[in-house]
Amino acid sequence: MNVLAYLIPMALFLGTLGLTAFIWALKSGQFDDLDGAASRILFDDEDETPKKR
């Protein structure tokens, strides 16, 4: 039972740390443009030139 005295505060601390990191990511705009990154891979860059050998 003494182990619970260490595990419960540690779990609460890690949960709070994870929630804080998630809220920080939301406020910094990490999840703003989900469709842009997914469709960006489908288009070629126009400014690339083929390499000559």
mmCIF entry with sequence, helices, sheets and N, C-alpha, C, O atoms, coordinates in Angstrom:
data_MODEL
# 
_entry.id   MODEL 
# 
_entity.id                         1 
_entity.type                       polymer 
_entity.pdbx_number_of_molecules   1 
# 
_entity_poly.entity_id                      1 
_entity_poly.type                           'polypeptide(L)' 
_entity_poly.nstd_linkage                   no 
_entity_poly.nstd_monomer                   no 
_entity_poly.pdbx_seq_one_letter_code       MNVLAYLIPMALFLGTLGLTAFIWALKSGQFDDLDGAASRILFDDEDETPKKR 
_entity_poly.pdbx_seq_one_letter_code_can   MNVLAYLIPMALFLGTLGLTAFIWALKSGQFDDLDGAASRILFDDEDETPKKR 
_entity_poly.pdbx_strand_id                 A 
# 
loop_
_entity_poly_seq.entity_id 
_entity_poly_seq.num 
_entity_poly_seq.mon_id 
_entity_poly_seq.hetero 
1 1  MET n 
1 2  ASN n 
1 3  VAL n 
1 4  LEU n 
1 5  ALA n 
1 6  TYR n 
1 7  LEU n 
1 8  ILE n 
1 9  PRO n 
1 10 MET n 
1 11 ALA n 
1 12 LEU n 
1 13 PHE n 
1 14 LEU n 
1 15 GLY n 
1 16 THR n 
1 17 LEU n 
1 18 GLY n 
1 19 LEU n 
1 20 THR n 
1 21 ALA n 
1 22 PHE n 
1 23 ILE n 
1 24 TRP n 
1 25 ALA n 
1 26 LEU n 
1 27 LYS n 
1 28 SER n 
1 29 GLY n 
1 30 GLN n 
1 31 PHE n 
1 32 ASP n 
1 33 ASP n 
1 34 LEU n 
1 35 ASP n 
1 36 GLY n 
1 37 ALA n 
1 38 ALA n 
1 39 SER n 
1 40 ARG n 
1 41 ILE n 
1 42 LEU n 
1 43 PHE n 
1 44 ASP n 
1 45 ASP n 
1 46 GLU n 
1 47 ASP n 
1 48 GLU n 
1 49 THR n 
1 50 PRO n 
1 51 LYS n 
1 52 LYS n 
1 53 ARG n 
# 
_struct_asym.id          A 
_struct_asym.entity_id   1 
# 
loop_
_struct_conf.conf_type_id 
_struct_conf.id 
_struct_conf.pdbx_PDB_helix_id 
_struct_conf.beg_label_comp_id 
_struct_conf.beg_label_asym_id 
_struct_conf.beg_label_seq_id 
_struct_conf.pdbx_beg_PDB_ins_code 
_struct_conf.end_label_comp_id 
_struct_conf.end_label_asym_id 
_struct_conf.end_label_seq_id 
_struct_conf.pdbx_end_PDB_ins_code 
_struct_conf.beg_auth_comp_id 
_struct_conf.beg_auth_asym_id 
_struct_conf.beg_auth_seq_id 
_struct_conf.end_auth_comp_id 
_struct_conf.end_auth_asym_id 
_struct_conf.end_auth_seq_id 
_struct_conf.pdbx_PDB_helix_class 
_struct_conf.details 
_struct_conf.pdbx_PDB_helix_length 
HELX_P HELX_P1 AA1 LEU A 4  ? LYS A 27 ? LEU A 4  LYS A 27 1 ? 24 
HELX_P HELX_P2 AA2 LEU A 34 ? ARG A 40 ? LEU A 34 ARG A 40 1 ? 7  
# 
_struct_conf_type.id          HELX_P 
_struct_conf_type.criteria    ? 
_struct_conf_type.reference   ? 
# 
loop_
_atom_site.group_PDB 
_atom_site.id 
_atom_site.type_symbol 
_atom_site.label_atom_id 
_atom_site.label_alt_id 
_atom_site.label_comp_id 
_atom_site.label_asym_id 
_atom_site.label_entity_id 
_atom_site.label_seq_id 
_atom_site.pdbx_PDB_ins_code 
_atom_site.Cartn_x 
_atom_site.Cartn_y 
_atom_site.Cartn_z 
_atom_site.occupancy 
_atom_site.B_iso_or_equiv 
_atom_site.pdbx_formal_charge 
_atom_site.auth_seq_id 
_atom_site.auth_comp_id 
_atom_site.auth_asym_id 
_atom_site.auth_atom_id 
_atom_site.pdbx_PDB_model_num 
ATOM 1   N N  . MET A 1 1  ? 0.805  -1.201 0.000   1.00 0.00 ? 1  MET A N  1 
ATOM 2   C CA . MET A 1 1  ? 0.000  0.000  0.000   1.00 0.00 ? 1  MET A CA 1 
ATOM 3   C C  . MET A 1 1  ? 0.852  1.270  0.000   1.00 0.00 ? 1  MET A C  1 
ATOM 4   O O  . MET A 1 1  ? 0.385  2.335  -0.404  1.00 0.00 ? 1  MET A O  1 
ATOM 5   N N  . ASN A 1 2  ? 2.082  1.155  0.447   1.00 0.00 ? 2  ASN A N  1 
ATOM 6   C CA . ASN A 1 2  ? 2.954  2.327  0.458   1.00 0.00 ? 2  ASN A CA 1 
ATOM 7   C C  . ASN A 1 2  ? 3.319  2.767  -0.954  1.00 0.00 ? 2  ASN A C  1 
ATOM 8   O O  . ASN A 1 2  ? 3.650  3.930  -1.186  1.00 0.00 ? 2  ASN A O  1 
ATOM 9   N N  . VAL A 1 3  ? 3.255  1.832  -1.890  1.00 0.00 ? 3  VAL A N  1 
ATOM 10  C CA . VAL A 1 3  ? 3.584  2.159  -3.268  1.00 0.00 ? 3  VAL A CA 1 
ATOM 11  C C  . VAL A 1 3  ? 2.564  3.133  -3.845  1.00 0.00 ? 3  VAL A C  1 
ATOM 12  O O  . VAL A 1 3  ? 2.918  3.976  -4.669  1.00 0.00 ? 3  VAL A O  1 
ATOM 13  N N  . LEU A 1 4  ? 1.298  3.031  -3.423  1.00 0.00 ? 4  LEU A N  1 
ATOM 14  C CA . LEU A 1 4  ? 0.266  3.928  -3.919  1.00 0.00 ? 4  LEU A CA 1 
ATOM 15  C C  . LEU A 1 4  ? 0.534  5.378  -3.531  1.00 0.00 ? 4  LEU A C  1 
ATOM 16  O O  . LEU A 1 4  ? 0.106  6.295  -4.233  1.00 0.00 ? 4  LEU A O  1 
ATOM 17  N N  . ALA A 1 5  ? 1.227  5.590  -2.438  1.00 0.00 ? 5  ALA A N  1 
ATOM 18  C CA . ALA A 1 5  ? 1.574  6.949  -2.023  1.00 0.00 ? 5  ALA A CA 1 
ATOM 19  C C  . ALA A 1 5  ? 2.522  7.602  -3.028  1.00 0.00 ? 5  ALA A C  1 
ATOM 20  O O  . ALA A 1 5  ? 2.569  8.829  -3.122  1.00 0.00 ? 5  ALA A O  1 
ATOM 21  N N  . TYR A 1 6  ? 3.274  6.800  -3.775  1.00 0.00 ? 6  TYR A N  1 
ATOM 22  C CA . TYR A 1 6  ? 4.168  7.326  -4.809  1.00 0.00 ? 6  TYR A CA 1 
ATOM 23  C C  . TYR A 1 6  ? 3.507  7.325  -6.178  1.00 0.00 ? 6  TYR A C  1 
ATOM 24  O O  . TYR A 1 6  ? 3.705  8.251  -6.964  1.00 0.00 ? 6  TYR A O  1 
ATOM 25  N N  . LEU A 1 7  ? 2.726  6.297  -6.466  1.00 0.00 ? 7  LEU A N  1 
ATOM 26  C CA . LEU A 1 7  ? 2.159  6.152  -7.809  1.00 0.00 ? 7  LEU A CA 1 
ATOM 27  C C  . LEU A 1 7  ? 1.041  7.147  -8.094  1.00 0.00 ? 7  LEU A C  1 
ATOM 28  O O  . LEU A 1 7  ? 0.955  7.664  -9.208  1.00 0.00 ? 7  LEU A O  1 
ATOM 29  N N  . ILE A 1 8  ? 0.192  7.426  -7.129  1.00 0.00 ? 8  ILE A N  1 
ATOM 30  C CA . ILE A 1 8  ? -0.926 8.342  -7.374  1.00 0.00 ? 8  ILE A CA 1 
ATOM 31  C C  . ILE A 1 8  ? -0.436 9.766  -7.660  1.00 0.00 ? 8  ILE A C  1 
ATOM 32  O O  . ILE A 1 8  ? -0.879 10.352 -8.648  1.00 0.00 ? 8  ILE A O  1 
ATOM 33  N N  . PRO A 1 9  ? 0.449  10.350 -6.856  1.00 0.00 ? 9  PRO A N  1 
ATOM 34  C CA . PRO A 1 9  ? 0.945  11.688 -7.220  1.00 0.00 ? 9  PRO A CA 1 
ATOM 35  C C  . PRO A 1 9  ? 1.718  11.703 -8.541  1.00 0.00 ? 9  PRO A C  1 
ATOM 36  O O  . PRO A 1 9  ? 1.648  12.677 -9.291  1.00 0.00 ? 9  PRO A O  1 
ATOM 37  N N  . MET A 1 10 ? 2.454  10.627 -8.825  1.00 0.00 ? 10 MET A N  1 
ATOM 38  C CA . MET A 1 10 ? 3.188  10.565 -10.082 1.00 0.00 ? 10 MET A CA 1 
ATOM 39  C C  . MET A 1 10 ? 2.230  10.509 -11.268 1.00 0.00 ? 10 MET A C  1 
ATOM 40  O O  . MET A 1 10 ? 2.468  11.158 -12.286 1.00 0.00 ? 10 MET A O  1 
ATOM 41  N N  . ALA A 1 11 ? 1.160  9.747  -11.146 1.00 0.00 ? 11 ALA A N  1 
ATOM 42  C CA . ALA A 1 11 ? 0.175  9.672  -12.223 1.00 0.00 ? 11 ALA A CA 1 
ATOM 43  C C  . ALA A 1 11 ? -0.537 11.001 -12.403 1.00 0.00 ? 11 ALA A C  1 
ATOM 44  O O  . ALA A 1 11 ? -0.797 11.409 -13.535 1.00 0.00 ? 11 ALA A O  1 
ATOM 45  N N  . LEU A 1 12 ? -0.857 11.678 -11.322 1.00 0.00 ? 12 LEU A N  1 
ATOM 46  C CA . LEU A 1 12 ? -1.491 12.994 -11.423 1.00 0.00 ? 12 LEU A CA 1 
ATOM 47  C C  . LEU A 1 12 ? -0.554 14.018 -12.058 1.00 0.00 ? 12 LEU A C  1 
ATOM 48  O O  . LEU A 1 12 ? -0.984 14.848 -12.859 1.00 0.00 ? 12 LEU A O  1 
ATOM 49  N N  . PHE A 1 13 ? 0.714  13.958 -11.701 1.00 0.00 ? 13 PHE A N  1 
ATOM 50  C CA . PHE A 1 13 ? 1.695  14.871 -12.294 1.00 0.00 ? 13 PHE A CA 1 
ATOM 51  C C  . PHE A 1 13 ? 1.849  14.631 -13.793 1.00 0.00 ? 13 PHE A C  1 
ATOM 52  O O  . PHE A 1 13 ? 1.853  15.580 -14.577 1.00 0.00 ? 13 PHE A O  1 
ATOM 53  N N  . LEU A 1 14 ? 1.975  13.365 -14.194 1.00 0.00 ? 14 LEU A N  1 
ATOM 54  C CA . LEU A 1 14 ? 2.135  13.055 -15.617 1.00 0.00 ? 14 LEU A CA 1 
ATOM 55  C C  . LEU A 1 14 ? 0.880  13.397 -16.408 1.00 0.00 ? 14 LEU A C  1 
ATOM 56  O O  . LEU A 1 14 ? 0.974  13.839 -17.552 1.00 0.00 ? 14 LEU A O  1 
ATOM 57  N N  . GLY A 1 15 ? -0.291 13.200 -15.817 1.00 0.00 ? 15 GLY A N  1 
ATOM 58  C CA . GLY A 1 15 ? -1.530 13.574 -16.483 1.00 0.00 ? 15 GLY A CA 1 
ATOM 59  C C  . GLY A 1 15 ? -1.638 15.070 -16.677 1.00 0.00 ? 15 GLY A C  1 
ATOM 60  O O  . GLY A 1 15 ? -2.062 15.540 -17.733 1.00 0.00 ? 15 GLY A O  1 
ATOM 61  N N  . THR A 1 16 ? -1.255 15.815 -15.655 1.00 0.00 ? 16 THR A N  1 
ATOM 62  C CA . THR A 1 16 ? -1.266 17.277 -15.750 1.00 0.00 ? 16 THR A CA 1 
ATOM 63  C C  . THR A 1 16 ? -0.246 17.764 -16.771 1.00 0.00 ? 16 THR A C  1 
ATOM 64  O O  . THR A 1 16 ? -0.508 18.712 -17.512 1.00 0.00 ? 16 THR A O  1 
ATOM 65  N N  . LEU A 1 17 ? 0.898  17.127 -16.811 1.00 0.00 ? 17 LEU A N  1 
ATOM 66  C CA . LEU A 1 17 ? 1.925  17.492 -17.789 1.00 0.00 ? 17 LEU A CA 1 
ATOM 67  C C  . LEU A 1 17 ? 1.431  17.236 -19.211 1.00 0.00 ? 17 LEU A C  1 
ATOM 68  O O  . LEU A 1 17 ? 1.639  18.066 -20.097 1.00 0.00 ? 17 LEU A O  1 
ATOM 69  N N  . GLY A 1 18 ? 0.787  16.108 -19.434 1.00 0.00 ? 18 GLY A N  1 
ATOM 70  C CA . GLY A 1 18 ? 0.252  15.805 -20.757 1.00 0.00 ? 18 GLY A CA 1 
ATOM 71  C C  . GLY A 1 18 ? -0.857 16.752 -21.157 1.00 0.00 ? 18 GLY A C  1 
ATOM 72  O O  . GLY A 1 18 ? -0.918 17.178 -22.310 1.00 0.00 ? 18 GLY A O  1 
ATOM 73  N N  . LEU A 1 19 ? -1.732 17.089 -20.232 1.00 0.00 ? 19 LEU A N  1 
ATOM 74  C CA . LEU A 1 19 ? -2.812 18.035 -20.521 1.00 0.00 ? 19 LEU A CA 1 
ATOM 75  C C  . LEU A 1 19 ? -2.262 19.422 -20.821 1.00 0.00 ? 19 LEU A C  1 
ATOM 76  O O  . LEU A 1 19 ? -2.761 20.116 -21.707 1.00 0.00 ? 19 LEU A O  1 
ATOM 77  N N  . THR A 1 20 ? -1.240 19.819 -20.088 1.00 0.00 ? 20 THR A N  1 
ATOM 78  C CA . THR A 1 20 ? -0.603 21.113 -20.341 1.00 0.00 ? 20 THR A CA 1 
ATOM 79  C C  . THR A 1 20 ? 0.048  21.147 -21.721 1.00 0.00 ? 20 THR A C  1 
ATOM 80  O O  . THR A 1 20 ? -0.063 22.145 -22.432 1.00 0.00 ? 20 THR A O  1 
ATOM 81  N N  . ALA A 1 21 ? 0.715  20.080 -22.100 1.00 0.00 ? 21 ALA A N  1 
ATOM 82  C CA . ALA A 1 21 ? 1.338  20.019 -23.425 1.00 0.00 ? 21 ALA A CA 1 
ATOM 83  C C  . ALA A 1 21 ? 0.284  20.049 -24.524 1.00 0.00 ? 21 ALA A C  1 
ATOM 84  O O  . ALA A 1 21 ? 0.497  20.675 -25.563 1.00 0.00 ? 21 ALA A O  1 
ATOM 85  N N  . PHE A 1 22 ? -0.844 19.387 -24.316 1.00 0.00 ? 22 PHE A N  1 
ATOM 86  C CA . PHE A 1 22 ? -1.913 19.387 -25.312 1.00 0.00 ? 22 PHE A CA 1 
ATOM 87  C C  . PHE A 1 22 ? -2.530 20.770 -25.453 1.00 0.00 ? 22 PHE A C  1 
ATOM 88  O O  . PHE A 1 22 ? -2.779 21.221 -26.571 1.00 0.00 ? 22 PHE A O  1 
ATOM 89  N N  . ILE A 1 23 ? -2.779 21.446 -24.346 1.00 0.00 ? 23 ILE A N  1 
ATOM 90  C CA . ILE A 1 23 ? -3.354 22.794 -24.407 1.00 0.00 ? 23 ILE A CA 1 
ATOM 91  C C  . ILE A 1 23 ? -2.369 23.757 -25.054 1.00 0.00 ? 23 ILE A C  1 
ATOM 92  O O  . ILE A 1 23 ? -2.778 24.634 -25.815 1.00 0.00 ? 23 ILE A O  1 
ATOM 93  N N  . TRP A 1 24 ? -1.077 23.610 -24.767 1.00 0.00 ? 24 TRP A N  1 
ATOM 94  C CA . TRP A 1 24 ? -0.068 24.453 -25.412 1.00 0.00 ? 24 TRP A CA 1 
ATOM 95  C C  . TRP A 1 24 ? -0.061 24.232 -26.923 1.00 0.00 ? 24 TRP A C  1 
ATOM 96  O O  . TRP A 1 24 ? 0.054  25.188 -27.690 1.00 0.00 ? 24 TRP A O  1 
ATOM 97  N N  . ALA A 1 25 ? -0.184 22.972 -27.354 1.00 0.00 ? 25 ALA A N  1 
ATOM 98  C CA . ALA A 1 25 ? -0.198 22.674 -28.787 1.00 0.00 ? 25 ALA A CA 1 
ATOM 99  C C  . ALA A 1 25 ? -1.436 23.257 -29.453 1.00 0.00 ? 25 ALA A C  1 
ATOM 100 O O  . ALA A 1 25 ? -1.363 23.719 -30.592 1.00 0.00 ? 25 ALA A O  1 
ATOM 101 N N  . LEU A 1 26 ? -2.559 23.243 -28.770 1.00 0.00 ? 26 LEU A N  1 
ATOM 102 C CA . LEU A 1 26 ? -3.774 23.849 -29.323 1.00 0.00 ? 26 LEU A CA 1 
ATOM 103 C C  . LEU A 1 26 ? -3.613 25.350 -29.491 1.00 0.00 ? 26 LEU A C  1 
ATOM 104 O O  . LEU A 1 26 ? -3.988 25.905 -30.524 1.00 0.00 ? 26 LEU A O  1 
ATOM 105 N N  . LYS A 1 27 ? -3.066 26.001 -28.494 1.00 0.00 ? 27 LYS A N  1 
ATOM 106 C CA . LYS A 1 27 ? -2.931 27.461 -28.538 1.00 0.00 ? 27 LYS A CA 1 
ATOM 107 C C  . LYS A 1 27 ? -1.849 27.927 -29.508 1.00 0.00 ? 27 LYS A C  1 
ATOM 108 O O  . LYS A 1 27 ? -1.916 29.048 -30.011 1.00 0.00 ? 27 LYS A O  1 
ATOM 109 N N  . SER A 1 28 ? -0.864 27.091 -29.772 1.00 0.00 ? 28 SER A N  1 
ATOM 110 C CA . SER A 1 28 ? 0.204  27.502 -30.684 1.00 0.00 ? 28 SER A CA 1 
ATOM 111 C C  . SER A 1 28 ? -0.123 27.207 -32.140 1.00 0.00 ? 28 SER A C  1 
ATOM 112 O O  . SER A 1 28 ? 0.678  27.520 -33.021 1.00 0.00 ? 28 SER A O  1 
ATOM 113 N N  . GLY A 1 29 ? -1.289 26.607 -32.417 1.00 0.00 ? 29 GLY A N  1 
ATOM 114 C CA . GLY A 1 29 ? -1.725 26.417 -33.795 1.00 0.00 ? 29 GLY A CA 1 
ATOM 115 C C  . GLY A 1 29 ? -1.255 25.130 -34.436 1.00 0.00 ? 29 GLY A C  1 
ATOM 116 O O  . GLY A 1 29 ? -1.199 25.048 -35.663 1.00 0.00 ? 29 GLY A O  1 
ATOM 117 N N  . GLN A 1 30 ? -0.917 24.130 -33.657 1.00 0.00 ? 30 GLN A N  1 
ATOM 118 C CA . GLN A 1 30 ? -0.436 22.874 -34.225 1.00 0.00 ? 30 GLN A CA 1 
ATOM 119 C C  . GLN A 1 30 ? -1.516 22.115 -34.983 1.00 0.00 ? 30 GLN A C  1 
ATOM 120 O O  . GLN A 1 30 ? -1.201 21.322 -35.870 1.00 0.00 ? 30 GLN A O  1 
ATOM 121 N N  . PHE A 1 31 ? -2.779 22.342 -34.651 1.00 0.00 ? 31 PHE A N  1 
ATOM 122 C CA . PHE A 1 31 ? -3.873 21.573 -35.239 1.00 0.00 ? 31 PHE A CA 1 
ATOM 123 C C  . PHE A 1 31 ? -4.771 22.431 -36.117 1.00 0.00 ? 31 PHE A C  1 
ATOM 124 O O  . PHE A 1 31 ? -5.932 22.079 -36.329 1.00 0.00 ? 31 PHE A O  1 
ATOM 125 N N  . ASP A 1 32 ? -4.265 23.548 -36.634 1.00 0.00 ? 32 ASP A N  1 
ATOM 126 C CA . ASP A 1 32 ? -5.099 24.465 -37.404 1.00 0.00 ? 32 ASP A CA 1 
ATOM 127 C C  . ASP A 1 32 ? -5.417 23.943 -38.799 1.00 0.00 ? 32 ASP A C  1 
ATOM 128 O O  . ASP A 1 32 ? -6.574 23.990 -39.217 1.00 0.00 ? 32 ASP A O  1 
ATOM 129 N N  . ASP A 1 33 ? -4.431 23.452 -39.521 1.00 0.00 ? 33 ASP A N  1 
ATOM 130 C CA . ASP A 1 33 ? -4.618 23.089 -40.922 1.00 0.00 ? 33 ASP A CA 1 
ATOM 131 C C  . ASP A 1 33 ? -4.331 21.604 -41.122 1.00 0.00 ? 33 ASP A C  1 
ATOM 132 O O  . ASP A 1 33 ? -3.237 21.230 -41.543 1.00 0.00 ? 33 ASP A O  1 
ATOM 133 N N  . LEU A 1 34 ? -5.313 20.765 -40.821 1.00 0.00 ? 34 LEU A N  1 
ATOM 134 C CA . LEU A 1 34 ? -5.110 19.322 -40.952 1.00 0.00 ? 34 LEU A CA 1 
ATOM 135 C C  . LEU A 1 34 ? -5.214 18.866 -42.403 1.00 0.00 ? 34 LEU A C  1 
ATOM 136 O O  . LEU A 1 34 ? -4.524 17.925 -42.796 1.00 0.00 ? 34 LEU A O  1 
ATOM 137 N N  . ASP A 1 35 ? -6.055 19.505 -43.204 1.00 0.00 ? 35 ASP A N  1 
ATOM 138 C CA . ASP A 1 35 ? -6.236 19.090 -44.594 1.00 0.00 ? 35 ASP A CA 1 
ATOM 139 C C  . ASP A 1 35 ? -5.110 19.585 -45.494 1.00 0.00 ? 35 ASP A C  1 
ATOM 140 O O  . ASP A 1 35 ? -4.805 18.940 -46.497 1.00 0.00 ? 35 ASP A O  1 
ATOM 141 N N  . GLY A 1 36 ? -4.496 20.692 -45.169 1.00 0.00 ? 36 GLY A N  1 
ATOM 142 C CA . GLY A 1 36 ? -3.427 21.245 -46.000 1.00 0.00 ? 36 GLY A CA 1 
ATOM 143 C C  . GLY A 1 36 ? -2.220 20.327 -46.070 1.00 0.00 ? 36 GLY A C  1 
ATOM 144 O O  . GLY A 1 36 ? -1.661 20.118 -47.147 1.00 0.00 ? 36 GLY A O  1 
ATOM 145 N N  . ALA A 1 37 ? -1.819 19.786 -44.952 1.00 0.00 ? 37 ALA A N  1 
ATOM 146 C CA . ALA A 1 37 ? -0.653 18.896 -44.934 1.00 0.00 ? 37 ALA A CA 1 
ATOM 147 C C  . ALA A 1 37 ? -0.955 17.583 -45.649 1.00 0.00 ? 37 ALA A C  1 
ATOM 148 O O  . ALA A 1 37 ? -0.071 16.989 -46.266 1.00 0.00 ? 37 ALA A O  1 
ATOM 149 N N  . ALA A 1 38 ? -2.201 17.135 -45.567 1.00 0.00 ? 38 ALA A N  1 
ATOM 150 C CA . ALA A 1 38 ? -2.564 15.878 -46.216 1.00 0.00 ? 38 ALA A CA 1 
ATOM 151 C C  . ALA A 1 38 ? -2.609 16.024 -47.729 1.00 0.00 ? 38 ALA A C  1 
ATOM 152 O O  . ALA A 1 38 ? -2.245 15.091 -48.445 1.00 0.00 ? 38 ALA A O  1 
ATOM 153 N N  . SER A 1 39 ? -3.047 17.170 -48.231 1.00 0.00 ? 39 SER A N  1 
ATOM 154 C CA . SER A 1 39 ? -3.149 17.338 -49.680 1.00 0.00 ? 39 SER A CA 1 
ATOM 155 C C  . SER A 1 39 ? -1.876 17.908 -50.290 1.00 0.00 ? 39 SER A C  1 
ATOM 156 O O  . SER A 1 39 ? -1.705 17.851 -51.507 1.00 0.00 ? 39 SER A O  1 
ATOM 157 N N  . ARG A 1 40 ? -0.990 18.449 -49.484 1.00 0.00 ? 40 ARG A N  1 
ATOM 158 C CA . ARG A 1 40 ? 0.246  19.043 -49.997 1.00 0.00 ? 40 ARG A CA 1 
ATOM 159 C C  . ARG A 1 40 ? 1.150  17.994 -50.646 1.00 0.00 ? 40 ARG A C  1 
ATOM 160 O O  . ARG A 1 40 ? 1.914  18.309 -51.558 1.00 0.00 ? 40 ARG A O  1 
ATOM 161 N N  . ILE A 1 41 ? 1.064  16.769 -50.184 1.00 0.00 ? 41 ILE A N  1 
ATOM 162 C CA . ILE A 1 41 ? 1.928  15.721 -50.727 1.00 0.00 ? 41 ILE A CA 1 
ATOM 163 C C  . ILE A 1 41 ? 1.501  15.318 -52.134 1.00 0.00 ? 41 ILE A C  1 
ATOM 164 O O  . ILE A 1 41 ? 2.289  14.721 -52.867 1.00 0.00 ? 41 ILE A O  1 
ATOM 165 N N  . LEU A 1 42 ? 0.282  15.630 -52.518 1.00 0.00 ? 42 LEU A N  1 
ATOM 166 C CA . LEU A 1 42 ? -0.224 15.225 -53.827 1.00 0.00 ? 42 LEU A CA 1 
ATOM 167 C C  . LEU A 1 42 ? 0.258  16.121 -54.959 1.00 0.00 ? 42 LEU A C  1 
ATOM 168 O O  . LEU A 1 42 ? 0.194  15.725 -56.123 1.00 0.00 ? 42 LEU A O  1 
ATOM 169 N N  . PHE A 1 43 ? 0.735  17.307 -54.647 1.00 0.00 ? 43 PHE A N  1 
ATOM 170 C CA . PHE A 1 43 ? 1.129  18.265 -55.678 1.00 0.00 ? 43 PHE A CA 1 
ATOM 171 C C  . PHE A 1 43 ? 2.643  18.332 -55.790 1.00 0.00 ? 43 PHE A C  1 
ATOM 172 O O  . PHE A 1 43 ? 3.355  18.303 -54.787 1.00 0.00 ? 43 PHE A O  1 
ATOM 173 N N  . ASP A 1 44 ? 3.127  18.423 -57.032 1.00 0.00 ? 44 ASP A N  1 
ATOM 174 C CA . ASP A 1 44 ? 4.560  18.570 -57.273 1.00 0.00 ? 44 ASP A CA 1 
ATOM 175 C C  . ASP A 1 44 ? 4.955  20.030 -57.107 1.00 0.00 ? 44 ASP A C  1 
ATOM 176 O O  . ASP A 1 44 ? 4.147  20.934 -57.322 1.00 0.00 ? 44 ASP A O  1 
ATOM 177 N N  . ASP A 1 45 ? 6.183  20.242 -56.730 1.00 0.00 ? 45 ASP A N  1 
ATOM 178 C CA . ASP A 1 45 ? 6.700  21.603 -56.664 1.00 0.00 ? 45 ASP A CA 1 
ATOM 179 C C  . ASP A 1 45 ? 7.013  22.063 -58.077 1.00 0.00 ? 45 ASP A C  1 
ATOM 180 O O  . ASP A 1 45 ? 7.623  21.327 -58.852 1.00 0.00 ? 45 ASP A O  1 
ATOM 181 N N  . GLU A 1 46 ? 6.603  23.264 -58.412 1.00 0.00 ? 46 GLU A N  1 
ATOM 182 C CA . GLU A 1 46 ? 6.799  23.794 -59.765 1.00 0.00 ? 46 GLU A CA 1 
ATOM 183 C C  . GLU A 1 46 ? 8.217  24.299 -59.997 1.00 0.00 ? 46 GLU A C  1 
ATOM 184 O O  . GLU A 1 46 ? 8.671  24.338 -61.140 1.00 0.00 ? 46 GLU A O  1 
ATOM 185 N N  . ASP A 1 47 ? 8.911  24.678 -58.964 1.00 0.00 ? 47 ASP A N  1 
ATOM 186 C CA . ASP A 1 47 ? 10.225 25.271 -59.143 1.00 0.00 ? 47 ASP A CA 1 
ATOM 187 C C  . ASP A 1 47 ? 11.361 24.263 -59.205 1.00 0.00 ? 47 ASP A C  1 
ATOM 188 O O  . ASP A 1 47 ? 12.512 24.670 -59.364 1.00 0.00 ? 47 ASP A O  1 
ATOM 189 N N  . GLU A 1 48 ? 11.099 23.000 -59.089 1.00 0.00 ? 48 GLU A N  1 
ATOM 190 C CA . GLU A 1 48 ? 12.145 22.001 -59.186 1.00 0.00 ? 48 GLU A CA 1 
ATOM 191 C C  . GLU A 1 48 ? 12.514 21.751 -60.644 1.00 0.00 ? 48 GLU A C  1 
ATOM 192 O O  . GLU A 1 48 ? 11.639 21.630 -61.501 1.00 0.00 ? 48 GLU A O  1 
ATOM 193 N N  . THR A 1 49 ? 13.786 21.677 -60.912 1.00 0.00 ? 49 THR A N  1 
ATOM 194 C CA . THR A 1 49 ? 14.250 21.343 -62.255 1.00 0.00 ? 49 THR A CA 1 
ATOM 195 C C  . THR A 1 49 ? 14.916 19.978 -62.212 1.00 0.00 ? 49 THR A C  1 
ATOM 196 O O  . THR A 1 49 ? 15.531 19.616 -61.208 1.00 0.00 ? 49 THR A O  1 
ATOM 197 N N  . PRO A 1 50 ? 14.799 19.227 -63.282 1.00 0.00 ? 50 PRO A N  1 
ATOM 198 C CA . PRO A 1 50 ? 15.447 17.908 -63.272 1.00 0.00 ? 50 PRO A CA 1 
ATOM 199 C C  . PRO A 1 50 ? 16.971 18.036 -63.221 1.00 0.00 ? 50 PRO A C  1 
ATOM 200 O O  . PRO A 1 50 ? 17.545 18.956 -63.804 1.00 0.00 ? 50 PRO A O  1 
ATOM 201 N N  . LYS A 1 51 ? 17.602 17.126 -62.533 1.00 0.00 ? 51 LYS A N  1 
ATOM 202 C CA . LYS A 1 51 ? 19.054 17.142 -62.412 1.00 0.00 ? 51 LYS A CA 1 
ATOM 203 C C  . LYS A 1 51 ? 19.680 16.601 -63.703 1.00 0.00 ? 51 LYS A C  1 
ATOM 204 O O  . LYS A 1 51 ? 19.225 15.598 -64.254 1.00 0.00 ? 51 LYS A O  1 
ATOM 205 N N  . LYS A 1 52 ? 20.725 17.280 -64.171 1.00 0.00 ? 52 LYS A N  1 
ATOM 206 C CA . LYS A 1 52 ? 21.431 16.847 -65.366 1.00 0.00 ? 52 LYS A CA 1 
ATOM 207 C C  . LYS A 1 52 ? 22.663 16.069 -64.952 1.00 0.00 ? 52 LYS A C  1 
ATOM 208 O O  . LYS A 1 52 ? 23.350 16.434 -63.998 1.00 0.00 ? 52 LYS A O  1 
ATOM 209 N N  . ARG A 1 53 ? 22.935 15.010 -65.666 1.00 0.00 ? 53 ARG A N  1 
ATOM 210 C CA . ARG A 1 53 ? 24.109 14.183 -65.368 1.00 0.00 ? 53 ARG A CA 1 
ATOM 211 C C  . ARG A 1 53 ? 25.175 14.356 -66.400 1.00 0.00 ? 53 ARG A C  1 
ATOM 212 O O  . ARG A 1 53 ? 26.233 13.733 -66.305 1.00 0.00 ? 53 ARG A O  1 
# 
